[in-house]
Amino acid sequence: MRLSKAEPIAKPRQAGGGGSRTGRRTQPLLQLGQWILLLLYSAAVIYWMFLGFGRTVRTEGPLQYNLEPLRTVKLYFNLDNGVTLTGRLVNLLGNVAVFVPFGLLLPQLFRSLRSIIRLSLWTATGILLLETAQMLLRVGSFDVDDLLLNLIGVWTGYFLLRLGRRNKL
């Protein structure tokens, strides 16, 4: 069959490099970088939760836990309890901020975690395990308020990711 002058032999490439080789290579490199960042950051969080901030193992006394929602949060808003402003900020904002990267990275690496409900269930399970381990290893306490604050951090990261994607379009 003979091609007429009006029929192109090959489809032209679309503007913006949609079919370029460098575009194909960038995605796996970006994903690899995200994986490395997630693993390094997870290791840092585990260090902070179990060894950092001058943590020591308590060998005596009962296990420490708080199962009453917002009990610890209310304590930090009580100005007469002797906790410094730095202590309040580290405990309240720190527990939120430290989990923001998980809300940014996990939905990008796991398609199934792009749903806020699935992301919440998986991260809540992970946080519950970490909080329980802190209590059982006696390097901290199990605090339901930490779970709530950590989840707020995950949700903040998730909504920042969604906002960034929306503005990118």
Secondary structure, 3 states (H helix, E strand, C coil): CCCCCCCCCCCCCCCCCCCCHHHHHHHHHHHHHHHHHHHHHHHHHHHHHHCCCCCCCCCCCCCCEECCCCHHHHHHHCCCCCCCHHHHHHHHHHHHHCCHHHHHHHHHHCHHHHCHHHHHHHHHHHHHHHHHHHHHCCCCCEEHHHHHHHHHHHHHHHHHHHHHHHHHC
